[in-house]
Amino acid sequence: MSPINKKKLNKLRNKLDIIDNHLLKLIKKRSIVVSEVLKLKKYKKEIIDKKRINEILKKIKKKSIKQRIDTKITKRIWSNMIWSFIDFENRNFKKK
């Protein structure tokens, strides 16, 4: 790689690091809201709502198309995020 391209690569990686930091802050905010939602659930079986998951993924697909984002990327990200938060809820569920 040429020195000029290496410098460009480093600048782009720095931009990615800044975006990652923003994403981490958003994930923290989402975690707080999910924790509040979990407090409302009385039974562990209420954690997974397949209808809601499908609605979210459809909505994300529409928004992705509208914003010209690769729908495979957003579907994979949202699916992984949803299931990661389901795991979070399962680990933090406290029987009442």
Backbone as CSV, one residue per row, in Angstrom:
resi,resn,N_x,N_y,N_z,CA_x,CA_y,CA_z,C_x,C_y,C_z
1,MET,0.853,-1.178,0.000,0.000,0.000,0.000,0.896,1.238,0.000
2,SER,0.522,2.189,-0.810,1.318,3.408,-0.901,1.154,4.231,0.376
3,PRO,2.130,5.071,0.690,2.022,5.924,1.887,0.790,6.826,1.870
4,ILE,0.424,7.307,0.693,-0.763,8.169,0.581,-2.021,7.370,0.912
5,ASN,-2.110,6.163,0.361,-3.280,5.327,0.646,-3.307,4.878,2.105
6,LYS,-2.145,4.656,2.658,-2.087,4.266,4.067,-2.602,5.402,4.958
7,LYS,-2.262,6.623,4.599,-2.740,7.784,5.346,-4.262,7.926,5.209
8,LYS,-4.759,7.727,3.988,-6.204,7.781,3.753,-6.918,6.691,4.551
9,LEU,-6.336,5.510,4.549,-6.916,4.392,5.290,-7.006,4.718,6.777
10,ASN,-5.967,5.285,7.326,-5.971,5.657,8.745,-7.038,6.701,9.057
11,LYS,-7.217,7.663,8.175,-8.266,8.677,8.372,-9.646,8.029,8.357
12,LEU,-9.856,7.115,7.416,-11.142,6.433,7.325,-11.378,5.556,8.556
13,ARG,-10.342,4.911,9.025,-10.477,4.086,10.234,-10.798,4.954,11.452
14,ASN,-10.233,6.128,11.506,-10.564,7.053,12.598,-12.038,7.461,12.534
15,LYS,-12.541,7.690,11.333,-13.962,8.009,11.175,-14.824,6.846,11.655
16,LEU,-14.415,5.634,11.313,-15.148,4.454,11.765,-15.131,4.345,13.290
17,ASP,-14.010,4.656,13.891,-13.914,4.627,15.367,-14.890,5.615,16.002
18,ILE,-15.024,6.775,15.407,-15.956,7.791,15.927,-17.403,7.289,15.797
19,ILE,-17.714,6.706,14.653,-19.056,6.142,14.448,-19.311,5.025,15.459
20,ASP,-18.323,4.165,15.682,-18.463,3.079,16.660,-18.749,3.627,18.053
21,ASN,-18.108,4.708,18.414,-18.364,5.322,19.721,-19.799,5.821,19.836
22,HIS,-20.316,6.383,18.750,-21.718,6.826,18.733,-22.656,5.624,18.862
23,LEU,-22.328,4.559,18.156,-23.151,3.351,18.234,-23.160,2.779,19.653
24,LEU,-22.028,2.786,20.304,-21.965,2.291,21.679,-22.864,3.102,22.610
25,LYS,-22.886,4.396,22.427,-23.762,5.245,23.248,-25.232,4.920,22.983
26,LEU,-25.570,4.678,21.728,-26.948,4.319,21.384,-27.323,2.949,21.954
27,ILE,-26.394,2.025,21.915,-26.657,0.696,22.483,-26.872,0.801,23.988
28,LYS,-26.130,1.653,24.631,-26.315,1.878,26.071,-27.729,2.423,26.337
29,LYS,-28.145,3.415,25.552,-29.495,3.976,25.703,-30.555,2.910,25.460
30,ARG,-30.347,2.092,24.453,-31.304,1.035,24.142,-31.364,0.017,25.287
31,SER,-30.227,-0.282,25.861,-30.172,-1.222,26.989,-30.995,-0.724,28.170
32,ILE,-30.926,0.563,28.411,-31.688,1.155,29.512,-33.185,1.019,29.256
33,VAL,-33.612,1.305,28.032,-35.034,1.193,27.689,-35.482,-0.270,27.753
34,VAL,-34.665,-1.182,27.257,-35.009,-2.607,27.314,-35.135,-3.052,28.773
35,SER,-34.295,-2.555,29.635,-34.390,-2.891,31.064,-35.717,-2.423,31.644
36,GLU,-36.174,-1.263,31.220,-37.469,-0.745,31.679,-38.611,-1.617,31.152
37,VAL,-38.508,-2.018,29.893,-39.517,-2.898,29.299,-39.557,-4.223,30.067
38,LEU,-38.397,-4.739,30.391,-38.318,-6.017,31.106,-39.013,-5.961,32.464
39,LYS,-38.953,-4.827,33.106,-39.620,-4.673,34.406,-41.140,-4.839,34.297
40,LEU,-41.683,-4.605,33.109,-43.125,-4.716,32.891,-43.575,-6.143,32.599
41,LYS,-42.625,-7.006,32.293,-42.962,-8.377,31.936,-43.069,-9.237,33.180
42,LYS,-44.193,-9.915,33.277,-44.456,-10.731,34.456,-43.927,-12.156,34.294
43,TYR,-43.981,-12.663,33.062,-43.570,-14.033,32.792,-42.446,-14.058,31.761
44,LYS,-41.557,-15.009,31.933,-40.420,-15.123,31.020,-40.869,-15.366,29.579
45,LYS,-41.992,-16.039,29.409,-42.486,-16.330,28.056,-42.892,-15.051,27.308
46,GLU,-43.028,-13.941,28.013,-43.383,-12.664,27.375,-42.178,-12.010,26.698
47,ILE,-41.006,-12.546,26.923,-39.795,-11.922,26.379,-39.762,-11.978,24.853
48,ILE,-40.100,-13.118,24.285,-40.049,-13.258,22.827,-41.445,-13.019,22.243
49,ASP,-41.517,-12.014,21.378,-42.766,-11.685,20.687,-42.458,-11.735,19.185
50,LYS,-42.685,-12.891,18.590,-42.318,-13.101,17.183,-43.040,-12.140,16.238
51,LYS,-44.284,-11.815,16.568,-45.033,-10.868,15.736,-44.326,-9.513,15.730
52,ARG,-43.929,-9.064,16.896,-43.221,-7.777,17.021,-41.873,-7.818,16.287
53,ILE,-41.167,-8.922,16.407,-39.873,-9.061,15.722,-40.068,-8.928,14.216
54,ASN,-41.063,-9.617,13.689,-41.336,-9.534,12.245,-41.720,-8.124,11.821
55,GLU,-42.514,-7.437,12.640,-42.897,-6.052,12.335,-41.664,-5.155,12.288
56,ILE,-40.784,-5.325,13.257,-39.567,-4.506,13.304,-38.724,-4.743,12.061
57,LEU,-38.520,-6.005,11.710,-37.671,-6.318,10.550,-38.279,-5.810,9.247
58,LYS,-39.601,-5.863,9.115,-40.261,-5.311,7.923,-40.069,-3.798,7.859
59,LYS,-40.236,-3.153,9.007,-40.080,-1.695,9.065,-38.643,-1.285,8.714
60,ILE,-37.688,-2.023,9.237,-36.286,-1.724,8.960,-35.974,-1.937,7.478
61,LYS,-36.559,-2.960,6.892,-36.339,-3.206,5.459,-36.864,-2.040,4.633
62,LYS,-38.074,-1.573,4.939,-38.647,-0.440,4.207,-37.780,0.808,4.349
63,LYS,-37.350,1.076,5.582,-36.509,2.249,5.817,-35.164,2.114,5.122
64,SER,-34.636,0.911,5.106,-33.353,0.672,4.438,-33.465,0.934,2.946
65,ILE,-34.532,0.444,2.349,-34.744,0.661,0.916,-34.867,2.162,0.636
66,LYS,-35.648,2.831,1.461,-35.861,4.273,1.284,-34.552,5.051,1.407
67,GLN,-33.687,4.612,2.306,-32.420,5.317,2.520,-31.264,4.728,1.710
68,ARG,-31.604,3.783,0.859,-30.612,3.145,-0.014,-29.477,2.485,0.767
69,ILE,-29.876,1.699,1.738,-28.921,0.925,2.524,-29.135,-0.533,2.164
70,ASP,-28.067,-1.269,2.055,-28.149,-2.692,1.736,-29.036,-3.396,2.769
71,THR,-30.154,-3.943,2.310,-31.128,-4.545,3.226,-30.599,-5.799,3.915
72,LYS,-29.668,-6.490,3.291,-29.083,-7.670,3.932,-28.274,-7.264,5.164
73,ILE,-27.583,-6.141,5.054,-26.797,-5.651,6.193,-27.727,-5.272,7.341
74,THR,-28.751,-4.477,7.056,-29.621,-4.011,8.141,-30.420,-5.157,8.744
75,LYS,-30.862,-6.095,7.912,-31.601,-7.243,8.462,-30.715,-8.037,9.411
76,ARG,-29.489,-8.270,9.001,-28.577,-9.043,9.843,-28.263,-8.293,11.138
77,ILE,-28.022,-7.008,11.034,-27.714,-6.216,12.231,-28.902,-6.223,13.187
78,TRP,-30.093,-5.930,12.668,-31.271,-5.867,13.549,-31.624,-7.233,14.124
79,SER,-31.524,-8.268,13.318,-31.808,-9.612,13.839,-30.851,-9.957,14.971
80,ASN,-29.587,-9.699,14.757,-28.601,-9.978,15.805,-28.838,-9.119,17.043
81,MET,-29.183,-7.868,16.828,-29.441,-6.986,17.964,-30.668,-7.459,18.741
82,ILE,-31.731,-7.786,18.028,-32.953,-8.255,18.687,-32.653,-9.497,19.522
83,TRP,-31.980,-10.479,18.927,-31.708,-11.718,19.661,-30.704,-11.505,20.782
84,SER,-29.823,-10.561,20.626,-28.888,-10.232,21.708,-29.635,-9.615,22.887
85,PHE,-30.610,-8.765,22.597,-31.398,-8.174,23.676,-32.373,-9.183,24.295
86,ILE,-32.828,-10.134,23.502,-33.639,-11.215,24.071,-32.790,-12.006,25.062
87,ASP,-31.568,-12.286,24.684,-30.648,-12.968,25.599,-30.426,-12.130,26.863
88,PHE,-30.244,-10.827,26.670,-30.084,-9.902,27.805,-31.299,-9.976,28.736
89,GLU,-32.491,-9.965,28.140,-33.716,-10.040,28.943,-33.807,-11.367,29.690
90,ASN,-33.492,-12.442,29.013,-33.531,-13.757,29.665,-32.552,-13.829,30.842
91,ARG,-31.381,-13.260,30.651,-30.384,-13.282,31.733,-30.762,-12.378,32.902
92,ASN,-31.548,-11.368,32.621,-31.889,-10.384,33.671,-33.311,-10.493,34.175
93,PHE,-34.048,-11.456,33.679,-35.431,-11.625,34.118,-35.451,-12.082,35.575
94,LYS,-36.259,-11.401,36.351,-36.412,-11.766,37.762,-37.865,-12.146,38.004
95,LYS,-38.066,-13.369,38.387,-39.422,-13.861,38.638,-40.026,-13.060,39.780
96,LYS,-41.279,-12.649,39.580,-41.942,-11.828,40.587,-42.854,-12.662,41.455
